[in-house]
Structure formats: C-alpha cells, structure tokens
Amino acid sequence: MKKPKILTIDDDPDILDVLDLTLSEHYEVFQAADGKQGLEAIHQKMPDLIICDNMMPVMNGRDFCKKIKSDVLLQHIPVIMLTGKGEVKDRIGGIEAGVDDYMVKPFAPDELLARIKMILRRTESSLDANALTHLPGNTSIMDELQVRIDKGGPFAVGYADLDKFKVYNDKYGFQKGDAVIRELARLLILHVREVGGSDSFIGHIGGDDFVFIADDNKIDAICKKIVEEFDTKVPSFYNDEDNKKGFIVGKDRQGNEQKFGLLSVSIGIVSNANSKITHVAQVAEIGAELKKYAKSFENSNYVRDQRQS
C-alpha cells in the first residue's frame, strides 16, 4: 500500500530530523527549510499533509498557510503548525490563516502520529474528489448534471481533455504529466469562475478528462480563454530541443513509431439551448462524440453541438 506523503517545514535541522524519525516508518516524508521552499516542494510532490513551524525565515508559518489556503488546488491539504508554549497570539493568527491543528514544541511523537492519522482520515472522508487535482469527482459531476437537468433552465457543459498526452507521458514521465494536468485544472478553475461566475461548476472525471458547466451564453468565451492560455503555456512543458522541432517521436496505440505534435486541448460543448436534454447519459454521450470531433483537428480548439431537436 502506498504511504501518504507528508511535507515537514522547519528552519531547525534538529526538528526536521526528529520529525523524520517519528514519521518515516508510516509515511513518505520530504522536507523544506522555510515557507518559500515549502511551496516549491508542494508543487513537485503534492503532499497529503503538511507540518510546518510557525517562526521561520523568508516566509513564516502563518503566511505560508494563507498562501496555500488561497489556492483552490492546494487548500484541501491539512496543515499542522508547530508553536512554542507562549505563542498564543501566533496560534490565533494561524487559525485565521486556516491552520487545521497545532502541536506545541516539544511534542510527544505518539500524540503527533495520532493527530496525523485522525486528520488524514477526516480529510479523506470529506472529499469526493480526484486525487490529483482535488476537484469534484464523478459522483459530484453526475449529481450536478442531474440538478441542472431537473431545473430545466438553459445550461451548457464543456468536456475537455488533452491531445497527444499519452505520448507526452511516455517521454517525459508521469510526474511531468501530472504537472500538465494540474496546470489545465488551474486554467479551468480560473476562467470558468472568472467568466461563468458563482453558478458555474468544474469537475475532474479522471486522467486528463475534465467537465465544466456554465450558462450557455458564457461557455464559448470560457472555452476561448482556456484554449488561448493553454497554448501559451505549452512550450514550458517541453525541453528546448522538442520546442524547436515542434514535435516528439513516440508510439501510437498500435505500437507504431511516428511524429506527434505538441500538446493541445480539445473541448466539446453540449448545450440544451437547441436540443432537449433529459438524462445525464445523454450529456456524456454527446460530449464524447463532440470531443472526438474536436480531436480531429491538429491544434487546440472547441466545438459546439449544432444539432437541433
């Protein structure tokens, strides 16, 4: 069974050593010396829980916690803050910043392990979410679609995924592939919420497949922003050599070696503006069909269902 990942952040090497000795038997532990390094480590390894000191150079524990709790892709990660006995005022500030629990130094190892176990169990049970992005998962997606259908008002659903992604994963590895998926999730969250407003919805089906729901009269503008910004970020996913060539060599699903262009995103839009939608399976079926058509083009794009009932 895979061990949960815990990030420990402290500028005192002795504290980091004690934490490593306490946790490493049960968890995969990685370390950082301050909040700034901690943020960099999070984006590389995406921990299940963070233990950080309150008083640190460069970025203290309170500012670090505020930073991750303001990020929609990181705010689910629970934070245990280590404090000195007399830091009551700092603990209050930490609570305001979103800290999930406190341990006073010096701490009892058994108590720390018990608290970690409790918090991880509570976090896991509260999430119907994709493990990589922590966006709502399939159950929430189905429920949200059903609510929209039952209401009967106008809505549109975008089905988005990445093109040439398997070949990219094969060459650059799953860690890089996961980073691309998280970047796409960020773009979806940013533009769906920015343009679609509070009534919009974003879900992660799995892998590089996403769903978002918004008003029919807003979804084209959302798709346009996602496509344009994703294309500007694509070069950062590749090394200089592959960027210069504009392609990578890999094997297709039949095992044949060929050239593949750089990553792109395809979106299919399903709307009840012109067609009557009566059940969730109908939305998924049309969305898959449209996405397949969108993928027939080389570059990032979105297509809309033009058929009328």
SEKOL-290613 format. One record per residue (C-alpha): z, x negated, y; residue in one letter. Coordinates in pm, whole numbers, plus 32768, in hexadecimal, padded with zeros to 4 digits. Layout:
! residues N
+------+------+------+------+
|   zz |   xx |   yy | code |
+------+------+------+------+
|    Z |    X |    Y |    A |
...
+------+------+------+------+
! end
This chain:
! residues 309
+------+------+------+------+
|   zz |   xx |   yy | code |
+------+------+------+------+
| 8000 | 8000 | 8000 |    M |
| 7FA2 | 7F7C | 8157 |    K |
| 80CA | 7F17 | 8231 |    K |
| 80F2 | 7FBB | 8387 |    P |
| 80B2 | 7EC9 | 84A7 |    K |
| 81C2 | 7E76 | 85A3 |    I |
| 818C | 7DB3 | 86E6 |    L |
| 82C0 | 7CF9 | 8767 |    T |
| 82C3 | 7C84 | 88D2 |    I |
| 83CB | 7B9A | 8960 |    D |
| 83CA | 7A5A | 8A2B |    D |
| 84EA | 79D2 | 8957 |    D |
| 845D | 7924 | 881D |    P |
| 85AE | 794B | 876C |    D |
| 85A3 | 7AC7 | 8791 |    I |
| 843F | 7ACA | 870D |    L |
| 84AE | 79FD | 85E1 |    D |
| 85D0 | 7AEB | 8598 |    V |
| 84E8 | 7C17 | 85B1 |    L |
| 83ED | 7B72 | 84CA |    D |
| 84FA | 7B26 | 83C6 |    L |
| 857F | 7C89 | 83E0 |    T |
| 8431 | 7D3D | 83CD |    L |
| 8335 | 7C68 | 830D |    S |
| 83A2 | 7CDC | 81B4 |    E |
| 834B | 7E46 | 8207 |    H |
| 8249 | 7E2C | 831F |    Y |
| 8125 | 7D5C | 839A |    E |
| 81B4 | 7CB1 | 84CF |    V |
| 80F7 | 7C0F | 85ED |    F |
| 8186 | 7B87 | 8731 |    Q |
| 8153 | 7B5E | 88A7 |    A |
| 821E | 7AA8 | 89B2 |    A |
| 81F9 | 7BA2 | 8AD0 |    D |
| 816C | 7CF8 | 8B24 |    G |
| 8016 | 7C72 | 8B89 |    K |
| 7FEA | 7BBE | 8A3D |    Q |
| 806D | 7CF7 | 8994 |    G |
| 7F58 | 7DCC | 8A28 |    L |
| 7E53 | 7CD6 | 89AA |    E |
| 7EEF | 7CD8 | 884E |    A |
| 7EEE | 7E56 | 8842 |    I |
| 7D78 | 7E6C | 887C |    H |
| 7D3A | 7D6B | 8769 |    Q |
| 7E1B | 7DFA | 8659 |    K |
| 7E8D | 7F5A | 86C3 |    M |
| 7FF9 | 7F59 | 864B |    P |
| 80B3 | 8085 | 85BB |    D |
| 81EB | 8031 | 8685 |    L |
| 8251 | 7F3F | 879B |    I |
| 839E | 7E91 | 87D6 |    I |
| 83B5 | 7DF2 | 892D |    C |
| 84BD | 7D4E | 8A04 |    D |
| 850E | 7DEB | 8B53 |    N |
| 852C | 7CAC | 8C20 |    M |
| 83ED | 7BDC | 8BFA |    M |
| 8315 | 7B04 | 8CDF |    P |
| 81B4 | 7B65 | 8D50 |    V |
| 81E4 | 7CD4 | 8CED |    M |
| 833B | 7D63 | 8C9C |    N |
| 8385 | 7E65 | 8B8F |    G |
| 8388 | 7F90 | 8C79 |    R |
| 8234 | 7F3E | 8D15 |    D |
| 81A6 | 7EF1 | 8BBE |    F |
| 8218 | 8042 | 8B38 |    C |
| 818D | 80FD | 8C67 |    K |
| 803F | 8051 | 8C2F |    K |
| 8016 | 80B7 | 8AC3 |    I |
| 80A1 | 8218 | 8AF4 |    K |
| 7F99 | 8255 | 8C00 |    S |
| 7E80 | 81FA | 8B0C |    D |
| 7E14 | 8323 | 8A39 |    V |
| 7DB6 | 8243 | 8914 |    L |
| 7F02 | 8188 | 8918 |    L |
| 8002 | 8289 | 898C |    Q |
| 804C | 82FB | 8827 |    H |
| 80DD | 81A2 | 87CC |    I |
| 825A | 81B6 | 87C8 |    P |
| 831A | 80AC | 888C |    V |
| 8478 | 802A | 8841 |    I |
| 8506 | 7F66 | 8966 |    M |
| 8608 | 7E50 | 8941 |    L |
| 8709 | 7E3F | 8A5A |    T |
| 8849 | 7D8B | 8AB6 |    G |
| 8994 | 7E46 | 8AA9 |    K |
| 89B0 | 7E76 | 8C21 |    G |
| 884C | 7EE7 | 8C6A |    E |
| 8894 | 805D | 8C93 |    V |
| 87B8 | 807B | 8DC7 |    K |
| 869A | 7FCD | 8D14 |    D |
| 86BD | 80B6 | 8BE9 |    R |
| 869A | 81E2 | 8CCE |    I |
| 8561 | 8146 | 8D62 |    G |
| 84DC | 810B | 8C05 |    G |
| 850F | 8276 | 8BA4 |    I |
| 844A | 82DC | 8CD7 |    E |
| 8337 | 81E9 | 8C6B |    A |
| 8321 | 828C | 8B12 |    G |
| 83F6 | 81AF | 8A30 |    V |
| 843A | 825E | 88E3 |    D |
| 857E | 81AF | 8880 |    D |
| 866D | 8096 | 88E1 |    Y |
| 8725 | 7F7F | 882D |    M |
| 8833 | 7EB4 | 88DB |    V |
| 8832 | 7D3C | 889B |    K |
| 88BA | 7CB0 | 87BD |    P |
| 8841 | 7DBE | 86CD |    F |
| 889E | 7E06 | 8565 |    A |
| 876C | 7DCB | 8486 |    P |
| 87BB | 7EF2 | 83A1 |    D |
| 87D3 | 7FDF | 84C9 |    E |
| 8689 | 7F61 | 8559 |    L |
| 85DA | 7F96 | 840B |    L |
| 866A | 80F5 | 83F0 |    A |
| 85F6 | 8150 | 854E |    R |
| 8499 | 80C7 | 850E |    I |
| 847C | 8190 | 83CD |    K |
| 84ED | 82CE | 847D |    M |
| 8400 | 82A2 | 85A4 |    I |
| 82D1 | 8251 | 84CA |    L |
| 8316 | 8381 | 83EF |    R |
| 833A | 8461 | 8521 |    R |
| 81FC | 83D7 | 85C2 |    T |
| 812E | 8401 | 8486 |    E |
| 819B | 8569 | 8451 |    S |
| 814F | 85C6 | 85BB |    S |
| 7FE8 | 854B | 85B1 |    L |
| 7EBC | 8606 | 852C |    D |
| 7DED | 84E7 | 85A4 |    A |
| 7CEF | 83E3 | 8545 |    N |
| 7DA1 | 82A1 | 84E5 |    A |
| 7CC0 | 81C5 | 85BB |    L |
| 7CA7 | 8284 | 8704 |    T |
| 7DC3 | 8381 | 86DB |    H |
| 7CE2 | 848E | 8760 |    L |
| 7D0D | 85E5 | 86BB |    P |
| 7C89 | 85E7 | 8558 |    G |
| 7BC8 | 86DB | 8481 |    N |
| 7CD2 | 87EB | 846C |    T |
| 7CF6 | 87FA | 85E6 |    S |
| 7B7C | 87F2 | 8614 |    I |
| 7B49 | 891A | 852B |    M |
| 7C63 | 89DC | 85D1 |    D |
| 7BDA | 8998 | 872E |    E |
| 7A7B | 8A06 | 86CD |    L |
| 7B04 | 8B44 | 8633 |    Q |
| 7BC8 | 8B93 | 8770 |    V |
| 7A8C | 8B6D | 8844 |    R |
| 79C4 | 8C4A | 8758 |    I |
| 7AD3 | 8D55 | 8753 |    D |
| 7AE9 | 8D59 | 88D0 |    K |
| 7976 | 8DA3 | 88E3 |    G |
| 793B | 8CF3 | 8A2F |    G |
| 782D | 8BEE | 8A6E |    P |
| 786C | 8A92 | 89E5 |    F |
| 77AE | 8961 | 896F |    A |
| 7800 | 885E | 8867 |    V |
| 778B | 86F5 | 886A |    G |
| 776A | 8638 | 8721 |    Y |
| 775D | 84C2 | 8764 |    A |
| 773D | 838E | 868B |    D |
| 76BB | 822A | 8691 |    L |
| 7563 | 81B6 | 861C |    D |
| 7536 | 8074 | 8552 |    K |
| 76AF | 8062 | 852B |    F |
| 76BB | 8006 | 83B8 |    K |
| 75DF | 7ED5 | 83F4 |    V |
| 76BA | 7E71 | 851C |    Y |
| 77F2 | 7E8F | 8443 |    N |
| 7751 | 7DC0 | 8330 |    D |
| 7709 | 7CA1 | 841D |    K |
| 782D | 7CA9 | 8511 |    Y |
| 7942 | 7D2E | 8430 |    G |
| 7A22 | 7E5F | 8432 |    F |
| 7B08 | 7DE3 | 8545 |    Q |
| 79E3 | 7DCD | 8639 |    K |
| 795D | 7F17 | 85B5 |    G |
| 7AAD | 7FBF | 85F4 |    D |
| 7AAB | 7F37 | 8757 |    A |
| 7957 | 7FD8 | 8794 |    V |
| 79D5 | 8126 | 870C |    I |
| 7B05 | 8116 | 87F0 |    R |
| 7A25 | 80C7 | 8919 |    E |
| 794F | 81F7 | 88CF |    L |
| 7A8E | 82C7 | 88B6 |    A |
| 7AF9 | 824A | 8A0D |    R |
| 79AC | 82AD | 8AA6 |    L |
| 79C0 | 8406 | 8A0B |    L |
| 7B23 | 843B | 8A87 |    I |
| 7ACF | 83BE | 8BE4 |    L |
| 7994 | 8489 | 8C21 |    H |
| 79E8 | 85C4 | 8B5E |    V |
| 7B2D | 85E8 | 8C1D |    R |
| 7A9D | 8576 | 8D69 |    E |
| 7977 | 8667 | 8D63 |    V |
| 79ED | 876F | 8C6C |    G |
| 7B4A | 879B | 8CFB |    G |
| 7C8B | 8804 | 8C50 |    S |
| 7BE3 | 890B | 8B76 |    D |
| 7B11 | 8805 | 8AC1 |    S |
| 7B60 | 8772 | 896A |    F |
| 7B17 | 8628 | 88B7 |    I |
| 7B41 | 85EF | 8741 |    G |
| 7AF7 | 84D8 | 864B |    H |
| 7A5C | 854A | 8502 |    I |
| 7A70 | 83ED | 846B |    G |
| 79BA | 829F | 8472 |    G |
| 78CF | 82A3 | 859C |    D |
| 78B1 | 8422 | 85A5 |    D |
| 7946 | 84E1 | 86CA |    F |
| 7948 | 8646 | 874D |    V |
| 7984 | 86C2 | 88AE |    F |
| 798A | 8820 | 893F |    I |
| 794B | 8885 | 8AA8 |    A |
| 78AA | 8993 | 8B7E |    D |
| 7738 | 89B8 | 8B39 |    D |
| 76E2 | 8974 | 8CA5 |    N |
| 77A2 | 8829 | 8CA3 |    K |
| 774E | 878D | 8B54 |    I |
| 75FA | 86FC | 8BB7 |    D |
| 769D | 863C | 8CD5 |    A |
| 77A8 | 85BE | 8BE4 |    I |
| 76A6 | 8546 | 8AE8 |    C |
| 75DC | 8498 | 8BF7 |    K |
| 770C | 83D1 | 8C6A |    K |
| 7770 | 8373 | 8B06 |    I |
| 7612 | 82FD | 8AAD |    V |
| 75E5 | 8235 | 8BEE |    E |
| 7737 | 8188 | 8BE3 |    E |
| 7727 | 813D | 8A6F |    F |
| 75DA | 808C | 8AA1 |    D |
| 7670 | 7FB3 | 8BB4 |    T |
| 7785 | 7F45 | 8AC5 |    K |
| 76A9 | 7EFB | 8996 |    V |
| 7663 | 7D8C | 89F2 |    P |
| 77DA | 7D41 | 89EB |    S |
| 77E3 | 7D9D | 8878 |    F |
| 76F0 | 7C85 | 8816 |    Y |
| 76DE | 7B0B | 882D |    N |
| 75EB | 7A64 | 891D |    D |
| 74E9 | 7A1A | 8810 |    E |
| 74CF | 7B83 | 8799 |    D |
| 74CA | 7C08 | 88FD |    N |
| 73A8 | 7B21 | 894F |    K |
| 72E3 | 7B8C | 881B |    K |
| 7337 | 7CFD | 884B |    G |
| 7365 | 7D34 | 86D7 |    F |
| 7425 | 7CC3 | 85A3 |    I |
| 73A8 | 7C99 | 8440 |    V |
| 744F | 7D67 | 8333 |    G |
| 741C | 7E40 | 8202 |    K |
| 73CD | 7FB1 | 820F |    D |
| 7472 | 80AD | 8123 |    R |
| 7370 | 805C | 8016 |    Q |
| 73C8 | 7EE9 | 8028 |    G |
| 7288 | 7E81 | 80DA |    N |
| 72AA | 7D73 | 81E4 |    E |
| 721E | 7DCB | 833B |    Q |
| 7253 | 7DAE | 84B3 |    K |
| 733D | 7EA5 | 855D |    F |
| 7356 | 7EDF | 86D2 |    G |
| 74A1 | 7ED5 | 878C |    L |
| 759E | 7FED | 8773 |    L |
| 7558 | 813B | 8817 |    S |
| 7602 | 828F | 8821 |    V |
| 7564 | 83DB | 87C0 |    S |
| 75EC | 8530 | 8823 |    I |
| 7584 | 868A | 87AF |    G |
| 75EF | 87B3 | 8885 |    I |
| 7636 | 8904 | 87E1 |    V |
| 7660 | 8A25 | 88D4 |    S |
| 769C | 8B9B | 88B9 |    N |
| 75E8 | 8BD4 | 8A04 |    A |
| 74A0 | 8C2C | 8956 |    N |
| 7508 | 8C54 | 87EB |    S |
| 761C | 8D29 | 875A |    K |
| 771F | 8C56 | 86A5 |    I |
| 7802 | 8D13 | 85B5 |    T |
| 78AD | 8C0A | 84DF |    H |
| 7915 | 8A9D | 84E4 |    V |
| 782C | 8A32 | 83CA |    A |
| 7705 | 8AAA | 849B |    Q |
| 7768 | 89BF | 85B7 |    V |
| 7789 | 8897 | 84CA |    A |
| 763C | 88E0 | 8421 |    E |
| 7579 | 88F6 | 8567 |    I |
| 7630 | 87C5 | 85F2 |    G |
| 75D3 | 86EF | 84C5 |    A |
| 7467 | 875D | 84E2 |    E |
| 7455 | 870D | 8655 |    L |
| 7501 | 85BE | 862D |    K |
| 7408 | 855E | 8520 |    K |
| 72EC | 85B1 | 8610 |    Y |
| 7390 | 84E9 | 8729 |    A |
| 73A4 | 83BD | 863F |    K |
| 722C | 83C2 | 860E |    S |
| 7211 | 8323 | 8769 |    F |
| 7252 | 81AF | 8793 |    E |
| 7335 | 81BD | 88C3 |    N |
| 7475 | 8273 | 891F |    S |
| 7431 | 83DF | 896E |    N |
| 74A5 | 8546 | 894B |    Y |
| 73E9 | 867C | 88DD |    V |
| 7437 | 87EC | 8905 |    R |
| 73ED | 890E | 881C |    D |
| 72D5 | 89D2 | 88C7 |    Q |
| 72B8 | 8AE7 | 87C4 |    R |
| 7315 | 8C46 | 8828 |    Q |
| 73A4 | 8D5E | 8754 |    S |
+------+------+------+------+
! end
